[in-house]
Amino acid sequence: MWQRFNESSRSAILRAQQEALNDWRAETVEAQHLLTALLAEENGNIAIVLNNLGFPISKEKQEFPIKRIDFLPTSEIEEISAEFHVDSQLIRQIEARLLRKLRGQSTEPKLSDNVKRILELAADEAREIHNLVQGSTEIGSEHLLLGLLRLDDTQFQETLIYLPLKLESVRASVIEYLQAQND
């Protein structure tokens, strides 16, 4: 299955898994984890596509609200971080893994049905755009973003209110970007 996914899309999926690991409440990799992972790609295709639409990626990444409830209060994490000279993010990762183990979850979250559907939609987008652009048939991170925007999930669509992107304008920007890559 993964052979059609290029390096940037595989990296985004791995980052989404890491996001889910850091979110101790997550039992699976959800759409919001994938979106966060895609927005973390500051110098890739997504950044170029969103920048062309007037949404600089670093600005959107800072303003995008991801709901996360941490088990330990931030003050305790900072105290532990200072005491043991360890990065606070590492402590959060350890916290998330320990909580997963205590709850009997695997240490590697599986893809949710929504994320599997996003991957299918991304494959459709790659096929359709390939017919228009005659470029690579690989599924890139830009196709994952289109798949996310096509996802018909009310809860996730409410999250996208904070990132005002329309499917058609993003698709047009992706096509423009890929055409420029082929020239």
CNS distance restraints for C-alpha pairs under 8 A (distance, minus, plus):
assign (resid   2 and name CA) (resid  10 and name CA) 7.84 0.50 0.50
assign (resid   4 and name CA) (resid 137 and name CA) 7.37 0.50 0.50
assign (resid   4 and name CA) (resid 138 and name CA) 4.92 0.50 0.50
assign (resid   4 and name CA) (resid 139 and name CA) 5.77 0.50 0.50
assign (resid   5 and name CA) (resid   9 and name CA) 5.93 0.50 0.50
assign (resid   5 and name CA) (resid  10 and name CA) 6.21 0.50 0.50
assign (resid   5 and name CA) (resid 138 and name CA) 5.54 0.50 0.50
assign (resid   5 and name CA) (resid 139 and name CA) 4.55 0.50 0.50
assign (resid   5 and name CA) (resid 140 and name CA) 6.18 0.50 0.50
assign (resid   6 and name CA) (resid  10 and name CA) 6.23 0.50 0.50
assign (resid   6 and name CA) (resid 138 and name CA) 5.83 0.50 0.50
assign (resid   6 and name CA) (resid 139 and name CA) 5.89 0.50 0.50
assign (resid   6 and name CA) (resid 140 and name CA) 5.50 0.50 0.50
assign (resid   6 and name CA) (resid 141 and name CA) 7.99 0.50 0.50
assign (resid   7 and name CA) (resid  11 and name CA) 6.04 0.50 0.50
assign (resid   7 and name CA) (resid 140 and name CA) 7.63 0.50 0.50
assign (resid   8 and name CA) (resid  12 and name CA) 6.18 0.50 0.50
assign (resid   8 and name CA) (resid  44 and name CA) 7.71 0.50 0.50
assign (resid   8 and name CA) (resid 140 and name CA) 6.14 0.50 0.50
assign (resid   8 and name CA) (resid 141 and name CA) 5.66 0.50 0.50
assign (resid   9 and name CA) (resid  13 and name CA) 6.27 0.50 0.50
assign (resid   9 and name CA) (resid 139 and name CA) 6.91 0.50 0.50
assign (resid   9 and name CA) (resid 140 and name CA) 4.94 0.50 0.50
assign (resid   9 and name CA) (resid 141 and name CA) 4.31 0.50 0.50
assign (resid   9 and name CA) (resid 144 and name CA) 7.08 0.50 0.50
assign (resid  10 and name CA) (resid  14 and name CA) 6.25 0.50 0.50
assign (resid  11 and name CA) (resid  15 and name CA) 6.09 0.50 0.50
assign (resid  12 and name CA) (resid  16 and name CA) 6.09 0.50 0.50
assign (resid  12 and name CA) (resid  34 and name CA) 6.92 0.50 0.50
assign (resid  12 and name CA) (resid  37 and name CA) 5.38 0.50 0.50
assign (resid  12 and name CA) (resid  38 and name CA) 5.73 0.50 0.50
assign (resid  12 and name CA) (resid  41 and name CA) 7.81 0.50 0.50
assign (resid  12 and name CA) (resid 141 and name CA) 6.92 0.50 0.50
assign (resid  13 and name CA) (resid  17 and name CA) 6.28 0.50 0.50
assign (resid  13 and name CA) (resid  34 and name CA) 6.53 0.50 0.50
assign (resid  13 and name CA) (resid  37 and name CA) 7.31 0.50 0.50
assign (resid  14 and name CA) (resid  18 and name CA) 6.31 0.50 0.50
assign (resid  15 and name CA) (resid  19 and name CA) 6.15 0.50 0.50
assign (resid  15 and name CA) (resid  34 and name CA) 7.60 0.50 0.50
assign (resid  15 and name CA) (resid  37 and name CA) 5.27 0.50 0.50
assign (resid  16 and name CA) (resid  20 and name CA) 6.24 0.50 0.50
assign (resid  16 and name CA) (resid  29 and name CA) 6.57 0.50 0.50
assign (resid  16 and name CA) (resid  33 and name CA) 4.85 0.50 0.50
assign (resid  16 and name CA) (resid  34 and name CA) 4.68 0.50 0.50
assign (resid  16 and name CA) (resid  35 and name CA) 7.79 0.50 0.50
assign (resid  16 and name CA) (resid  36 and name CA) 7.12 0.50 0.50
assign (resid  16 and name CA) (resid  37 and name CA) 5.11 0.50 0.50
assign (resid  17 and name CA) (resid  21 and name CA) 6.19 0.50 0.50
assign (resid  17 and name CA) (resid  29 and name CA) 5.81 0.50 0.50
assign (resid  17 and name CA) (resid  33 and name CA) 7.36 0.50 0.50
assign (resid  17 and name CA) (resid 108 and name CA) 7.26 0.50 0.50
assign (resid  17 and name CA) (resid 109 and name CA) 6.49 0.50 0.50
assign (resid  17 and name CA) (resid 110 and name CA) 7.97 0.50 0.50
assign (resid  18 and name CA) (resid  22 and name CA) 6.18 0.50 0.50
assign (resid  19 and name CA) (resid  23 and name CA) 6.28 0.50 0.50
assign (resid  19 and name CA) (resid  29 and name CA) 7.94 0.50 0.50
assign (resid  19 and name CA) (resid  33 and name CA) 5.64 0.50 0.50
assign (resid  19 and name CA) (resid  36 and name CA) 7.72 0.50 0.50
assign (resid  19 and name CA) (resid  37 and name CA) 7.32 0.50 0.50
assign (resid  20 and name CA) (resid  24 and name CA) 7.37 0.50 0.50
assign (resid  20 and name CA) (resid  26 and name CA) 5.68 0.50 0.50
assign (resid  20 and name CA) (resid  27 and name CA) 7.64 0.50 0.50
assign (resid  20 and name CA) (resid  28 and name CA) 6.76 0.50 0.50
assign (resid  20 and name CA) (resid  29 and name CA) 5.39 0.50 0.50
assign (resid  20 and name CA) (resid  30 and name CA) 7.49 0.50 0.50
assign (resid  20 and name CA) (resid  33 and name CA) 6.18 0.50 0.50
assign (resid  20 and name CA) (resid 109 and name CA) 6.80 0.50 0.50
assign (resid  21 and name CA) (resid  26 and name CA) 7.25 0.50 0.50
assign (resid  21 and name CA) (resid  93 and name CA) 7.13 0.50 0.50
assign (resid  21 and name CA) (resid  96 and name CA) 6.24 0.50 0.50
assign (resid  21 and name CA) (resid  97 and name CA) 6.79 0.50 0.50
assign (resid  21 and name CA) (resid 107 and name CA) 7.35 0.50 0.50
assign (resid  21 and name CA) (resid 108 and name CA) 7.05 0.50 0.50
assign (resid  21 and name CA) (resid 109 and name CA) 6.84 0.50 0.50
assign (resid  22 and name CA) (resid  92 and name CA) 6.64 0.50 0.50
assign (resid  22 and name CA) (resid  93 and name CA) 5.26 0.50 0.50
assign (resid  22 and name CA) (resid  96 and name CA) 5.39 0.50 0.50
assign (resid  22 and name CA) (resid  97 and name CA) 7.69 0.50 0.50
assign (resid  23 and name CA) (resid  68 and name CA) 6.53 0.50 0.50
assign (resid  23 and name CA) (resid  69 and name CA) 7.71 0.50 0.50
assign (resid  23 and name CA) (resid  70 and name CA) 7.79 0.50 0.50
assign (resid  23 and name CA) (resid  96 and name CA) 6.41 0.50 0.50
assign (resid  24 and name CA) (resid  70 and name CA) 7.60 0.50 0.50
assign (resid  24 and name CA) (resid  71 and name CA) 7.98 0.50 0.50
assign (resid  24 and name CA) (resid  95 and name CA) 7.74 0.50 0.50
assign (resid  24 and name CA) (resid  96 and name CA) 4.56 0.50 0.50
assign (resid  24 and name CA) (resid  97 and name CA) 7.32 0.50 0.50
assign (resid  24 and name CA) (resid  99 and name CA) 6.36 0.50 0.50
assign (resid  24 and name CA) (resid 100 and name CA) 6.50 0.50 0.50
assign (resid  25 and name CA) (resid  69 and name CA) 7.90 0.50 0.50
assign (resid  26 and name CA) (resid  30 and name CA) 7.93 0.50 0.50
assign (resid  26 and name CA) (resid 109 and name CA) 7.83 0.50 0.50
assign (resid  27 and name CA) (resid 105 and name CA) 7.18 0.50 0.50
assign (resid  27 and name CA) (resid 109 and name CA) 6.05 0.50 0.50
assign (resid  27 and name CA) (resid 110 and name CA) 7.62 0.50 0.50
assign (resid  28 and name CA) (resid 109 and name CA) 4.81 0.50 0.50
assign (resid  28 and name CA) (resid 110 and name CA) 5.00 0.50 0.50
assign (resid  28 and name CA) (resid 111 and name CA) 5.56 0.50 0.50
assign (resid  28 and name CA) (resid 112 and name CA) 5.36 0.50 0.50
assign (resid  29 and name CA) (resid  33 and name CA) 6.23 0.50 0.50
assign (resid  29 and name CA) (resid  34 and name CA) 7.48 0.50 0.50
assign (resid  29 and name CA) (resid 109 and name CA) 6.01 0.50 0.50
assign (resid  29 and name CA) (resid 110 and name CA) 6.00 0.50 0.50
assign (resid  29 and name CA) (resid 111 and name CA) 4.79 0.50 0.50
assign (resid  29 and name CA) (resid 112 and name CA) 5.55 0.50 0.50
assign (resid  29 and name CA) (resid 115 and name CA) 7.09 0.50 0.50
assign (resid  30 and name CA) (resid  34 and name CA) 6.66 0.50 0.50
assign (resid  30 and name CA) (resid 111 and name CA) 6.94 0.50 0.50
assign (resid  30 and name CA) (resid 112 and name CA) 5.69 0.50 0.50
assign (resid  30 and name CA) (resid 114 and name CA) 6.79 0.50 0.50
assign (resid  30 and name CA) (resid 115 and name CA) 6.02 0.50 0.50
assign (resid  31 and name CA) (resid  35 and name CA) 6.21 0.50 0.50
assign (resid  31 and name CA) (resid 114 and name CA) 6.49 0.50 0.50
assign (resid  31 and name CA) (resid 115 and name CA) 5.65 0.50 0.50
assign (resid  31 and name CA) (resid 118 and name CA) 7.97 0.50 0.50
assign (resid  31 and name CA) (resid 148 and name CA) 7.09 0.50 0.50
assign (resid  31 and name CA) (resid 156 and name CA) 6.98 0.50 0.50
assign (resid  32 and name CA) (resid  36 and name CA) 6.11 0.50 0.50
assign (resid  32 and name CA) (resid  66 and name CA) 7.61 0.50 0.50
assign (resid  32 and name CA) (resid 156 and name CA) 7.11 0.50 0.50
assign (resid  32 and name CA) (resid 159 and name CA) 7.85 0.50 0.50
assign (resid  33 and name CA) (resid  37 and name CA) 6.19 0.50 0.50
assign (resid  34 and name CA) (resid  38 and name CA) 6.15 0.50 0.50
assign (resid  34 and name CA) (resid 115 and name CA) 7.78 0.50 0.50
assign (resid  35 and name CA) (resid  39 and name CA) 6.18 0.50 0.50
assign (resid  35 and name CA) (resid 145 and name CA) 7.45 0.50 0.50
assign (resid  35 and name CA) (resid 148 and name CA) 7.48 0.50 0.50
assign (resid  36 and name CA) (resid  40 and name CA) 6.27 0.50 0.50
assign (resid  36 and name CA) (resid  61 and name CA) 7.60 0.50 0.50
assign (resid  37 and name CA) (resid  41 and name CA) 7.01 0.50 0.50
assign (resid  38 and name CA) (resid  46 and name CA) 7.00 0.50 0.50
assign (resid  38 and name CA) (resid 141 and name CA) 7.04 0.50 0.50
assign (resid  38 and name CA) (resid 145 and name CA) 7.34 0.50 0.50
assign (resid  39 and name CA) (resid  46 and name CA) 7.37 0.50 0.50
assign (resid  39 and name CA) (resid  47 and name CA) 7.64 0.50 0.50
assign (resid  39 and name CA) (resid  57 and name CA) 6.35 0.50 0.50
assign (resid  39 and name CA) (resid  58 and name CA) 7.86 0.50 0.50
assign (resid  39 and name CA) (resid  60 and name CA) 7.62 0.50 0.50
assign (resid  39 and name CA) (resid  61 and name CA) 5.80 0.50 0.50
assign (resid  40 and name CA) (resid  57 and name CA) 7.94 0.50 0.50
assign (resid  40 and name CA) (resid  61 and name CA) 6.92 0.50 0.50
assign (resid  41 and name CA) (resid  46 and name CA) 6.80 0.50 0.50
assign (resid  41 and name CA) (resid  47 and name CA) 6.64 0.50 0.50
assign (resid  42 and name CA) (resid  46 and name CA) 7.69 0.50 0.50
assign (resid  42 and name CA) (resid  47 and name CA) 5.46 0.50 0.50
assign (resid  42 and name CA) (resid  57 and name CA) 6.09 0.50 0.50
assign (resid  42 and name CA) (resid  58 and name CA) 6.57 0.50 0.50
assign (resid  43 and name CA) (resid  47 and name CA) 5.74 0.50 0.50
assign (resid  43 and name CA) (resid  48 and name CA) 7.41 0.50 0.50
assign (resid  44 and name CA) (resid  48 and name CA) 6.56 0.50 0.50
assign (resid  45 and name CA) (resid  49 and name CA) 6.10 0.50 0.50
assign (resid  45 and name CA) (resid 141 and name CA) 6.91 0.50 0.50
assign (resid  45 and name CA) (resid 142 and name CA) 6.22 0.50 0.50
assign (resid  46 and name CA) (resid  50 and name CA) 5.97 0.50 0.50
assign (resid  46 and name CA) (resid  57 and name CA) 7.92 0.50 0.50
assign (resid  46 and name CA) (resid 141 and name CA) 6.64 0.50 0.50
assign (resid  46 and name CA) (resid 142 and name CA) 5.60 0.50 0.50
assign (resid  46 and name CA) (resid 145 and name CA) 7.71 0.50 0.50
assign (resid  47 and name CA) (resid  51 and name CA) 5.82 0.50 0.50
assign (resid  47 and name CA) (resid  56 and name CA) 6.87 0.50 0.50
assign (resid  47 and name CA) (resid  57 and name CA) 5.34 0.50 0.50
assign (resid  48 and name CA) (resid  52 and name CA) 6.09 0.50 0.50
assign (resid  48 and name CA) (resid 177 and name CA) 7.85 0.50 0.50
assign (resid  49 and name CA) (resid  53 and name CA) 6.58 0.50 0.50
assign (resid  49 and name CA) (resid 142 and name CA) 7.76 0.50 0.50
assign (resid  49 and name CA) (resid 170 and name CA) 7.24 0.50 0.50
assign (resid  49 and name CA) (resid 173 and name CA) 5.72 0.50 0.50
assign (resid  49 and name CA) (resid 174 and name CA) 5.98 0.50 0.50
assign (resid  49 and name CA) (resid 177 and name CA) 6.79 0.50 0.50
assign (resid  50 and name CA) (resid  54 and name CA) 6.39 0.50 0.50
assign (resid  50 and name CA) (resid  55 and name CA) 5.04 0.50 0.50
assign (resid  50 and name CA) (resid  56 and name CA) 6.21 0.50 0.50
assign (resid  50 and name CA) (resid  57 and name CA) 6.56 0.50 0.50
assign (resid  50 and name CA) (resid 170 and name CA) 7.56 0.50 0.50
assign (resid  50 and name CA) (resid 173 and name CA) 7.94 0.50 0.50
assign (resid  51 and name CA) (resid  55 and name CA) 4.92 0.50 0.50
assign (resid  51 and name CA) (resid  56 and name CA) 4.63 0.50 0.50
assign (resid  51 and name CA) (resid  57 and name CA) 6.69 0.50 0.50
assign (resid  52 and name CA) (resid 173 and name CA) 6.89 0.50 0.50
assign (resid  53 and name CA) (resid 169 and name CA) 7.72 0.50 0.50
assign (resid  53 and name CA) (resid 170 and name CA) 7.46 0.50 0.50
assign (resid  53 and name CA) (resid 173 and name CA) 7.07 0.50 0.50
assign (resid  55 and name CA) (resid  59 and name CA) 7.42 0.50 0.50
assign (resid  55 and name CA) (resid  60 and name CA) 6.66 0.50 0.50
assign (resid  56 and name CA) (resid  60 and name CA) 6.44 0.50 0.50
assign (resid  57 and name CA) (resid  61 and name CA) 5.97 0.50 0.50
assign (resid  58 and name CA) (resid  62 and name CA) 6.26 0.50 0.50
assign (resid  59 and name CA) (resid  63 and name CA) 6.37 0.50 0.50
assign (resid  60 and name CA) (resid  64 and name CA) 5.81 0.50 0.50
assign (resid  60 and name CA) (resid 163 and name CA) 7.29 0.50 0.50
assign (resid  64 and name CA) (resid 162 and name CA) 6.32 0.50 0.50
assign (resid  64 and name CA) (resid 163 and name CA) 7.05 0.50 0.50
assign (resid  65 and name CA) (resid 162 and name CA) 7.45 0.50 0.50
assign (resid  70 and name CA) (resid  74 and name CA) 7.99 0.50 0.50
assign (resid  71 and name CA) (resid  95 and name CA) 7.73 0.50 0.50
assign (resid  72 and name CA) (resid  76 and name CA) 6.41 0.50 0.50
assign (resid  72 and name CA) (resid  77 and name CA) 6.66 0.50 0.50
assign (resid  73 and name CA) (resid  77 and name CA) 6.54 0.50 0.50
assign (resid  74 and name CA) (resid  78 and name CA) 6.13 0.50 0.50
assign (resid  75 and name CA) (resid  79 and name CA) 6.18 0.50 0.50
assign (resid  76 and name CA) (resid  80 and name CA) 6.17 0.50 0.50
assign (resid  77 and name CA) (resid  81 and name CA) 5.96 0.50 0.50
assign (resid  77 and name CA) (resid  88 and name CA) 6.17 0.50 0.50
assign (resid  77 and name CA) (resid  91 and name CA) 6.96 0.50 0.50
assign (resid  77 and name CA) (resid  92 and name CA) 7.72 0.50 0.50
assign (resid  78 and name CA) (resid  82 and name CA) 6.11 0.50 0.50
assign (resid  78 and name CA) (resid  88 and name CA) 6.41 0.50 0.50
assign (resid  79 and name CA) (resid  83 and name CA) 6.08 0.50 0.50
assign (resid  80 and name CA) (resid  84 and name CA) 6.06 0.50 0.50
assign (resid  80 and name CA) (resid  85 and name CA) 7.94 0.50 0.50
assign (resid  80 and name CA) (resid  86 and name CA) 7.76 0.50 0.50
assign (resid  80 and name CA) (resid  88 and name CA) 7.99 0.50 0.50
assign (resid  81 and name CA) (resid  85 and name CA) 5.41 0.50 0.50
assign (resid  81 and name CA) (resid  86 and name CA) 4.82 0.50 0.50
assign (resid  81 and name CA) (resid  87 and name CA) 5.86 0.50 0.50
assign (resid  81 and name CA) (resid  88 and name CA) 5.44 0.50 0.50
assign (resid  81 and name CA) (resid  91 and name CA) 7.35 0.50 0.50
assign (resid  82 and name CA) (resid  86 and name CA) 6.89 0.50 0.50
assign (resid  86 and name CA) (resid  90 and name CA) 7.07 0.50 0.50
assign (resid  86 and name CA) (resid  91 and name CA) 7.37 0.50 0.50
assign (resid  87 and name CA) (resid  91 and name CA) 6.71 0.50 0.50
assign (resid  88 and name CA) (resid  92 and name CA) 6.34 0.50 0.50
assign (resid  89 and name CA) (resid  93 and name CA) 6.24 0.50 0.50
assign (resid  90 and name CA) (resid  94 and name CA) 6.23 0.50 0.50
assign (resid  91 and name CA) (resid  95 and name CA) 6.03 0.50 0.50
assign (resid  92 and name CA) (resid  96 and name CA) 6.11 0.50 0.50
assign (resid  93 and name CA) (resid  97 and name CA) 6.26 0.50 0.50
assign (resid  94 and name CA) (resid  98 and name CA) 6.10 0.50 0.50
assign (resid  95 and name CA) (resid  99 and name CA) 6.15 0.50 0.50
assign (resid  96 and name CA) (resid 100 and name CA) 6.18 0.50 0.50
assign (resid  97 and name CA) (resid 101 and name CA) 6.22 0.50 0.50
assign (resid  97 and name CA) (resid 107 and name CA) 6.38 0.50 0.50
assign (resid  98 and name CA) (resid 102 and name CA) 6.17 0.50 0.50
assign (resid  99 and name CA) (resid 103 and name CA) 6.16 0.50 0.50
assign (resid 100 and name CA) (resid 104 and name CA) 6.14 0.50 0.50
assign (resid 100 and name CA) (resid 105 and name CA) 5.04 0.50 0.50
assign (resid 100 and name CA) (resid 106 and name CA) 6.89 0.50 0.50
assign (resid 100 and name CA) (resid 107 and name CA) 6.59 0.50 0.50
assign (resid 101 and name CA) (resid 105 and name CA) 5.67 0.50 0.50
assign (resid 101 and name CA) (resid 106 and name CA) 6.97 0.50 0.50
assign (resid 101 and name CA) (resid 107 and name CA) 7.10 0.50 0.50
assign (resid 105 and name CA) (resid 109 and name CA) 7.98 0.50 0.50
assign (resid 111 and name CA) (resid 115 and name CA) 5.85 0.50 0.50
assign (resid 111 and name CA) (resid 116 and name CA) 6.35 0.50 0.50
assign (resid 112 and name CA) (resid 116 and name CA) 6.28 0.50 0.50
assign (resid 113 and name CA) (resid 117 and name CA) 6.11 0.50 0.50
assign (resid 114 and name CA) (resid 118 and name CA) 6.17 0.50 0.50
assign (resid 114 and name CA) (resid 151 and name CA) 7.54 0.50 0.50
assign (resid 114 and name CA) (resid 153 and name CA) 7.94 0.50 0.50
assign (resid 115 and name CA) (resid 119 and name CA) 6.26 0.50 0.50
assign (resid 116 and name CA) (resid 120 and name CA) 6.46 0.50 0.50
assign (resid 117 and name CA) (resid 121 and name CA) 6.19 0.50 0.50
assign (resid 117 and name CA) (resid 151 and name CA) 7.47 0.50 0.50
assign (resid 118 and name CA) (resid 122 and name CA) 5.96 0.50 0.50
assign (resid 118 and name CA) (resid 144 and name CA) 6.80 0.50 0.50
assign (resid 118 and name CA) (resid 147 and name CA) 4.79 0.50 0.50
assign (resid 118 and name CA) (resid 148 and name CA) 5.68 0.50 0.50
assign (resid 118 and name CA) (resid 150 and name CA) 7.78 0.50 0.50
assign (resid 118 and name CA) (resid 151 and name CA) 6.36 0.50 0.50
assign (resid 119 and name CA) (resid 123 and name CA) 6.22 0.50 0.50
assign (resid 119 and name CA) (resid 144 and name CA) 6.65 0.50 0.50
assign (resid 119 and name CA) (resid 147 and name CA) 6.72 0.50 0.50
assign (resid 120 and name CA) (resid 124 and name CA) 6.36 0.50 0.50
assign (resid 120 and name CA) (resid 147 and name CA) 7.62 0.50 0.50
assign (resid 121 and name CA) (resid 125 and name CA) 6.19 0.50 0.50
assign (resid 121 and name CA) (resid 144 and name CA) 7.85 0.50 0.50
assign (resid 121 and name CA) (resid 146 and name CA) 7.70 0.50 0.50
assign (resid 121 and name CA) (resid 147 and name CA) 4.70 0.50 0.50
assign (resid 121 and name CA) (resid 148 and name CA) 7.98 0.50 0.50
assign (resid 121 and name CA) (resid 150 and name CA) 7.19 0.50 0.50
assign (resid 121 and name CA) (resid 151 and name CA) 7.82 0.50 0.50
assign (resid 122 and name CA) (resid 126 and name CA) 6.14 0.50 0.50
assign (resid 122 and name CA) (resid 139 and name CA) 6.76 0.50 0.50
assign (resid 122 and name CA) (resid 143 and name CA) 4.74 0.50 0.50
assign (resid 122 and name CA) (resid 144 and name CA) 4.99 0.50 0.50
assign (resid 122 and name CA) (resid 145 and name CA) 7.64 0.50 0.50
assign (resid 122 and name CA) (resid 146 and name CA) 6.37 0.50 0.50
assign (resid 122 and name CA) (resid 147 and name CA) 4.50 0.50 0.50
assign (resid 122 and name CA) (resid 148 and name CA) 7.97 0.50 0.50
assign (resid 123 and name CA) (resid 127 and name CA) 6.26 0.50 0.50
assign (resid 123 and name CA) (resid 139 and name CA) 6.11 0.50 0.50
assign (resid 123 and name CA) (resid 143 and name CA) 7.24 0.50 0.50
assign (resid 124 and name CA) (resid 128 and name CA) 6.15 0.50 0.50
assign (resid 125 and name CA) (resid 129 and name CA) 5.93 0.50 0.50
assign (resid 125 and name CA) (resid 143 and name CA) 5.98 0.50 0.50
assign (resid 125 and name CA) (resid 146 and name CA) 7.01 0.50 0.50
assign (resid 125 and name CA) (resid 147 and name CA) 7.19 0.50 0.50
assign (resid 126 and name CA) (resid 130 and name CA) 5.90 0.50 0.50
assign (resid 126 and name CA) (resid 137 and name CA) 6.25 0.50 0.50
assign (resid 126 and name CA) (resid 138 and name CA) 6.88 0.50 0.50
assign (resid 126 and name CA) (resid 139 and name CA) 5.66 0.50 0.50
assign (resid 126 and name CA) (resid 140 and name CA) 7.81 0.50 0.50
assign (resid 126 and name CA) (resid 143 and name CA) 6.01 0.50 0.50
assign (resid 127 and name CA) (resid 131 and name CA) 6.41 0.50 0.50
assign (resid 127 and name CA) (resid 137 and name CA) 6.51 0.50 0.50
assign (resid 128 and name CA) (resid 132 and name CA) 6.71 0.50 0.50
assign (resid 129 and name CA) (resid 133 and name CA) 5.93 0.50 0.50
assign (resid 129 and name CA) (resid 134 and name CA) 7.74 0.50 0.50
assign (resid 129 and name CA) (resid 175 and name CA) 6.78 0.50 0.50
assign (resid 130 and name CA) (resid 134 and name CA) 4.84 0.50 0.50
assign (resid 130 and name CA) (resid 135 and name CA) 5.50 0.50 0.50
assign (resid 130 and name CA) (resid 136 and name CA) 6.59 0.50 0.50
assign (resid 130 and name CA) (resid 137 and name CA) 5.99 0.50 0.50
assign (resid 133 and name CA) (resid 175 and name CA) 6.98 0.50 0.50
assign (resid 133 and name CA) (resid 178 and name CA) 7.09 0.50 0.50
assign (resid 133 and name CA) (resid 179 and name CA) 6.00 0.50 0.50
assign (resid 135 and name CA) (resid 178 and name CA) 7.24 0.50 0.50
assign (resid 135 and name CA) (resid 179 and name CA) 7.73 0.50 0.50
assign (resid 135 and name CA) (resid 182 and name CA) 6.56 0.50 0.50
assign (resid 139 and name CA) (resid 143 and name CA) 6.00 0.50 0.50
assign (resid 139 and name CA) (resid 144 and name CA) 7.57 0.50 0.50
assign (resid 140 and name CA) (resid 144 and name CA) 6.64 0.50 0.50
assign (resid 141 and name CA) (resid 145 and name CA) 6.36 0.50 0.50
assign (resid 142 and name CA) (resid 146 and name CA) 6.47 0.50 0.50
assign (resid 142 and name CA) (resid 174 and name CA) 6.69 0.50 0.50
assign (resid 143 and name CA) (resid 147 and name CA) 6.12 0.50 0.50
assign (resid 144 and name CA) (resid 148 and name CA) 6.15 0.50 0.50
assign (resid 145 and name CA) (resid 149 and name CA) 6.30 0.50 0.50
assign (resid 146 and name CA) (resid 150 and name CA) 6.22 0.50 0.50
assign (resid 146 and name CA) (resid 167 and name CA) 6.64 0.50 0.50
assign (resid 146 and name CA) (resid 170 and name CA) 7.20 0.50 0.50
assign (resid 146 and name CA) (resid 171 and name CA) 6.74 0.50 0.50
assign (resid 147 and name CA) (resid 151 and name CA) 6.24 0.50 0.50
assign (resid 149 and name CA) (resid 166 and name CA) 7.53 0.50 0.50
assign (resid 149 and name CA) (resid 167 and name CA) 5.78 0.50 0.50
assign (resid 150 and name CA) (resid 167 and name CA) 6.95 0.50 0.50
assign (resid 151 and name CA) (resid 157 and name CA) 7.96 0.50 0.50
assign (resid 152 and name CA) (resid 157 and name CA) 7.50 0.50 0.50
assign (resid 153 and name CA) (resid 157 and name CA) 6.06 0.50 0.50
assign (resid 154 and name CA) (resid 158 and name CA) 6.28 0.50 0.50
assign (resid 155 and name CA) (resid 159 and name CA) 6.78 0.50 0.50
assign (resid 156 and name CA) (resid 160 and name CA) 6.53 0.50 0.50
assign (resid 157 and name CA) (resid 161 and name CA) 6.83 0.50 0.50
assign (resid 159 and name CA) (resid 163 and name CA) 7.77 0.50 0.50
assign (resid 160 and name CA) (resid 164 and name CA) 6.57 0.50 0.50
assign (resid 160 and name CA) (resid 165 and name CA) 7.73 0.50 0.50
assign (resid 165 and name CA) (resid 169 and name CA) 7.45 0.50 0.50
assign (resid 165 and name CA) (resid 170 and name CA) 6.93 0.50 0.50
assign (resid 166 and name CA) (resid 170 and name CA) 6.24 0.50 0.50
assign (resid 167 and name CA) (resid 171 and name CA) 5.99 0.50 0.50
assign (resid 168 and name CA) (resid 172 and name CA) 6.12 0.50 0.50
assign (resid 169 and name CA) (resid 173 and name CA) 6.19 0.50 0.50
assign (resid 170 and name CA) (resid 174 and name CA) 6.12 0.50 0.50
assign (resid 171 and name CA) (resid 175 and name CA) 6.18 0.50 0.50
assign (resid 172 and name CA) (resid 176 and name CA) 6.13 0.50 0.50
assign (resid 173 and name CA) (resid 177 and name CA) 6.06 0.50 0.50
assign (resid 174 and name CA) (resid 178 and name CA) 6.09 0.50 0.50
assign (resid 175 and name CA) (resid 179 and name CA) 6.01 0.50 0.50
assign (resid 176 and name CA) (resid 180 and name CA) 6.25 0.50 0.50
assign (resid 177 and name CA) (resid 181 and name CA) 6.36 0.50 0.50
assign (resid 178 and name CA) (resid 182 and name CA) 6.37 0.50 0.50
assign (resid 179 and name CA) (resid 183 and name CA) 6.48 0.50 0.50
